[in-house]
Amino acid sequence: MAPARSRKLWGGRFSQATDPVVERYTSSLAVDQRLAVYDVDGSIAHAKMLGRCRIIPAADSRRLVTGLQRVRRVVAAPGWRPDHRAEDVHTAIQQLLERTIGPVARTLHTARSRNDQVSLDLRLYCRDAVARVQQAIVRVQQALIQLASGHTRTVIPGYTHLQRGQPIVLAHQLLAYVEMLARDSERLVSVERRINVLPLGAGALAGTSLPIDRAYVAKLLGFPRIALNSLDAVADRDFVMELLSAAAILGVNLSRMAEDLILWSTEEFGILALDDAVATGSSLMPQKKNPDVLELLRGQAGLVIGQLTAFLTVMKGLPLTYNRDLQWDKRLLFESIDLTRDGLDVFARFLGHVRVRTDQLNRLLETDSLCATDLADHLVQRGVAFSDAHRIVGTLVALSERQGKRLQELQMNELQQVSTLFDAHAREILDPNRSVWRKRSVGSPNPRLVAQAIARWRRRLNTR
């Protein structure tokens, strides 16, 4: 029998206490204590199954469930801290249960290993995390749509290579962000399918000789599938890697959005103004108003990418089945999910505090040949091959630059010097505010189509 000082689930064959330095290094309690509620939920289902299958007496099963329900209320309470002497959250829960209902608590670990137990806890956490991140994504989408709804006719330049390209409406770009976030949400749905597989019942690696009912446990915990290979069940962390990957892609998308808004908030662009509530200042320059929230969001992507890279590196050389290296998965996962949720929450809040500087937009629209493509399309409608139309309009642009004029300032005789196919309507085409209305293709920045897209998104998000 293990000495009294050994409080570990595996202490039976050990005769010495763990070295304190080793104890501190191997303890996972500081990290995995956030799994406490999930651990109890999994244990309640396991206890019910043990009684149902008559592996333990029905009365003991009922006492376990009642005790675990009491324990759940304790660990779910704000400020709960486990006994710091416990090796991990599983030990902490087990010891709390023993103090609650006595020696019968020791039957709970029947037909279960920490290997399949921790995999279950992690899957329950990940399933919850997916739901919470998806809810946070929706809040950002709703904030973007709210901002976009007031700017379906606000014309700004669209950019390629950070050079002005063609006129668009501001709402169209904001809806592009909504689409990006929708893909992030879809990725999470896909990951959730592979999270939603019950590992419990795999034991340490080889299942159990006891007559357990895994399908019953799966039903209690809402898992549609059961892991069909005990080795893979305890070794699988693909779902963690996928969730980290989805978080990293989401982080990159948020970073790209933040970068656009950072640029737009500069005097050089002058598209957005920041409220004091979401900006910070300089300790030296009194006039500064900085988009620190966006810069932190942009930098956050690097951290989430790093967590994915770190865990891929941890996993790459692990043999089947369980190895203690996997203890690091929780730290990386928790930090990634925390950053992701915090970033989404602050971005949604930020979007409610920006103002579009409509008084500044004409400056951006009048200083470049934004409608050159429209002019080429005008020639195409008059029977000119597009490559020829491209060359003709390019010649006009070069002419305007030599004369120090904007393309819009060229007179009709100057247009016709390059091509007689330009008619009296050609100069009207060079108006950016008219350009967006001429767009016909589905998904273009025509204000009417953009307003329809906003309505579609509102219906979609209100039903989720």
N, C-alpha and C positions, 0 to 999 in steps of 0.2 A: 504494500500500500504506500502511496506517495506520502511524504511527510506533510504535516499541516501547513508548512510555509509555502508549499507548492499549490497555487490557486489556479493553475492553467488547465485547460481542457485536456491537454496532452501530457500531464505531469506524472502519470502513473509509473513510467519506467525510468524516471529521473530521480536521483538521490541527492543531487546538489542544487542549490538555488542558482538561478541565472545570474551571471556577473552583471552588476549594475550598469556598466557601460553598454554591454550587449543588450540589456533590458531596455535601456533608453533608445538605442539605435533600432531595435527590431519592433518596438511598440508602434502600432498604427492608430492608437486610440485618438490622438489629437486630430487626425484626419477623418477616420471612418466613423466617428461618433455621429456624424450627420446621417448615417444610414440607420440609426436606431429605430425609427418608426417603421422603416421598410423591413428591418430584421424581425421586429415583433409581428408585423403582418404576415410575413412568411412563416413564422413559428406558429401562429394561430392556425393557419391552414394545415401545417404539418401535424400539429397536435390533434386537430379534428380527424385527419386521415388515420393517425395511429389508433385512435379509438374506434373509428368506423371499420377498420380492417382487423380489429381485435388483436393488435400487436401489443397494446397495453390495455388494461381494464378501462371500460367506458367511464367509470367514475374518475379515474386518474386523468383521462382525456378532458373531462369537463373541468376538473380542477386546474389543469394546465391552461385551458382556454380562459377561464375566469381570471386566473392569476395574470396571464399575459395581457388581458384587457385592462387590468389595473396598472400593469407596468407601462402599457402604451400611453395611458393618461399621464403618467409621470414623465416619460421621456419626451412626450409631445409638448409639455409645458414650457413656456419661454424660460430661458435661463437654466434649464436642466444641465447638470454637469455630471458625467459618470465618475465612478471611483477611479482615481488616477492610477491606482495600482493594477487595474485590469489591463491585460495585454492588448485587447482589441474590443470593439463594440460588441462582438458576439459573447465574449467572456463577461463583459459588463452587464449585458442583459441577462445572461444565465445566472449570475450571482445575485442580481436584483430580484429575479424570479424566485430563487431559493430563499431569499430573505422574506419574500412575500407569502409563499405557500409551503415552504419546507422541503424535505428531501424528495418529494414526488417530482420536483422540478428536474431532477437528474434523468428522468425518463424521456425528457424532451429531445435529447440528442440521439435517440434511437433511430437507426436507419438514415442517419444524416452525417455528413462531414462538413467541416468548415469550407472545404473546397466547393461543394455544390451550394452551400449556404451563402457564401460571399458572392458567387456568381448570380444567385437569385436576387440578393439584396441590390446588387449593382444594376441588374436589369430592371428591377422595380424603380430604382432611382432614375435610370435613363428614360424610362417610359414617362415618368412624371416630368422630367426635365424637358423632354420633347414637347409635351403639352404646354408647359410654361413658356418656352421659347417661342412656340407658334403663337401663343396669345400676345406676346410682346411684339412679334413681327406684325400682327394685325394692327396693333396700336400705332406703330410707325406708319403703316400703310394708310390708316385712317387720317393721321395727321398730314401726310403728304396729299391726300385727296382733298382734305379741307383747305389746304393752302392752294392747291391747283384750281379748286372750284372758282376762286376769285380771279383767275388769270388765264381763262381760256382764250382771251383776245389780246393778251399782253405779249407783244412781239419782241423777241430777243434774237441775237445771232445764235445759230447752232455752230458748233466747232468741230473741226477735225485737225489733228496735229496742233491743237491749241491756236489754230488760225481760224478766223471767221469764215464760215462756209456758206450757209443758206439761212434765210429767216425761218424761225419756228415760233411757236408760242410757248411761254414759260410752262404752262400746264403740261404740255407734251413731254418736256424733259422730266418734270416731277412724276409723271405717270411711268416714265421709263424706270425710275427707281422702284415704283410699285411692282412693276413686272419682274425686276431683279429679285425683289424680296419674295415674290410668289414662287420663283424657282427655288429659293432657299427653303421655303416652307414645304414644297414638294419633295425636296431631298430629305427633309426630316420625316415626312410620311413614309418614304421608302426605307429609311433607316429603322423606323419603328417596327416595320414588319419583321425585321431580323432581330430586333430587341425582344419581341414578343414570343419568345420560345422558352419553355420551362426547363431549367437545368436540374431542379431539385429531384432527387432520386438517383442521380448518377453516383452519389457517394464520393469517396475520395478519388476514384477513377474507374471502379469496376462494378458499380451498382450495389445491390444488396441481395442477400438470400432471404430476407424477410418479405412477406407478402404485401408490399405496399401498393397503393393505388395512385399512380402518378396522374392519371386522367382526372381524378377527383380533385387533387391539389390544383391542377391547371385550371379547372372550372372555378374553384373558389377564388383564385387569384386573377382570373380573367386572361389567362394565356390561351390563345387559340391552338398552339402547337406545343409538342413536347420534343425535347432534344432526343434523338434516336440513337446516339452513340455516346456512351458514358465517358469515353476518353475526350471526345470533342467537347462535350458539355462542360467539363470543368476547365478545359484549356482555352476555349473560345473567348477571344476578346475582339473579334472582328467588329462587333457592334459598338465597342468603345472607339475603335479606330475610325469607324464610319461616322460616328457622332462627332468626334473631334474634327474629322475632315469637313463635315457639313458646317460646323462652327467656324472653321478656318475660312471656308468659301464665303460664308455670311460675313465674317470679319473683313474680308477683302472687299466685298460689295459695299459695306458700310464705310470703309476707308475711301473708296472711290467717290461715293456720294459726298462724304465730308470734304474731300479735296475740291470738288466742284463748288461747294458752298463757301469754302475758304477763299477761293479765287473770286467768287461773286461778291464777297463782302469787302474786297479791296477797293480802294479808290480808282484803281486802273480799270476795273470792271464796273463797279458801282451799281450792281444789280440788287444787292441786298443790304439792308441795314440791320444791325444787331441790337436788340433791347439790352439795357443794362443788366437785366436779370440773368442773361446767359452769356455775358461777356466779362472779361477781366481787363485790368489795366497794367500799366508799367510802373515799376517802382522809381523810375528815373524820368520817363517822358510823360508829362501830365496829360497830353492829348490822346494817348493811345487807348484804343478799345480793341482787345484781341479776342479771336475766336478759339480760346483755349479748349473749350469743350470739343470742338471739331478736331483740333490737333491731337488731343488725347485719344479720340475715337480712331483717328488715322493711325496713331502709334499702336493702339491696342491690337490691331490686326497682326502686327509682328509678334506679339506675345502669344496669340492664339495659334498662329502658324508654328511658333516654336514649340508649343505644347504638343501639337500633332507630330512634329518632327521628332521630338523627344520620345514619345511613346512608340512610334514606328521603330525607332532605334532600339528601345528596350525589347520589343517583341521579336526582332528579326532573327535572333539566334536561339530562341527558346525551344527545347525539345518538348514533346508531349510527356506528361500532361501538365499538372500544376507546378509552377516554380515561384519562389518567393519574390522574384523580380516583379511579379504582377502586383505586388503591394503598391508600386508607384503609380498604377493606373488611376487610382482614385484621386490622388493629389492633382495630377494633370487634368483629369476630367472635371473635377469640381471647380478648379480655377478657371478652366475654359468656359464652363457653363456660367459661372458667376460673372465673368467679364462680358460674355455675350449678352446676358440678360440686363446687366447694368448699362451696357452700351446702347442697347435698344431702348431702354427706358429713358435714358438721358437724351437720346436723339429725338424721340417722340416729344419730349418736353421742349427741347430746343426749337423744333419746328413751329411750335405754337408761339414763339417769341421773335420771329423774323418778320421784317417788313420789306416789301418790294419797292425799290426806289424808281417808280415809274417816271419820275421827272428826269431821270438820268438816261433813260433807254434810247431816246432819239440820238444822243451822242454816239452810241454804239452802232446804231443803224445807218447813220449818215456818213460814216467815215470809211466805207469800204464798198466794193462791188458785190454786195450780197446777192443781187438778183441776176448775176451773169448767167447762171444755169437756166433761169426762167427765159432769158433772152434767147438762149440756144434752143430751148423747147419751142419758143415762138417761131423760129425759123423751121424747125422740124415740122410744125403744123402747116407750114407753107411749102412743104415738099422737099426740104433740104435734108440730106443724110446727116445724122447726128455728128459724125466725125468732121464733116465740113462745117456744120454749124458751130462746133466747138472751136475750130480754127478761126472762123470769122469773128466770134465773140472774143476770143483771145487776142486777136488783132486790135479790136476795139479797146480792150482793157489796156493794152500796151500804149495805144494812142492817148487814152485819157491820162495815163501816168506821165507820158512825155509832156503833156500840156498842163500838168499840175491840176487836173480836174478829177472830180468823181465821175464814175460812169454815168450817173444820173444827170450830170451837168452837160453832157454832150448834146449838141443840137441835132435836129433831124438831118440837116445837110451833111453833118459829120458822120452820122450813122450810115447814110446812103453812099458816102464815099467808099465805105468798106463793102456794103452790099445793098443793092437796090431793092432787095426783098424786104427791108425794113419799111414798115408803113407807119401811119400816124399813131397806131396803138402801141408801137414799140416802146416809147418812152414811159407810157403808163405801166408797163410791165416791170419797170425798174423801181416800183414802190414796194418796199418790204411789207407794209401793212396789207397790201393787196395780194402779195405773193402767197401768203399762207392760205388764203381763201381759194386760190386756184388749184391747190393740191386735191387730187381726186382718189388716189390709191388708198386702200384700206390700211390703217395704221399710220397715216401721214398726219402732219400737224394742222390740218384744216380745223378751224375752231369748232365747226359743227360736229365733226367726227370726234374731236377731243371731248366735247361736252357729252357725247354719247358714251364714250369710254368711261368717263367719270361716273355716269349713271350706272353703267354695268358694274363697275367696281364697287359702288356703294351697295348695290343689291347683293353682290357676291359676299362682301364682308359682313353685311348685316345678317346673313343667314348662317354664318360660321359660329 
